[in-house]
Amino acid sequence: MDEVENKKKSDIIFTVLLSINNRIRNLRKKFNKERLMQ
């Protein structure tokens, strides 16, 4: 039972980290495009 709970928690954390990472990457792309346009 604990094993499964821990797995779920780590999966959730992993997913959250991935989404944060993607958001940061998208922000960087956007920022770079805006800098290029200036």
Residue pairs with C-beta under 8 A, 6 or more apart in sequence:
none
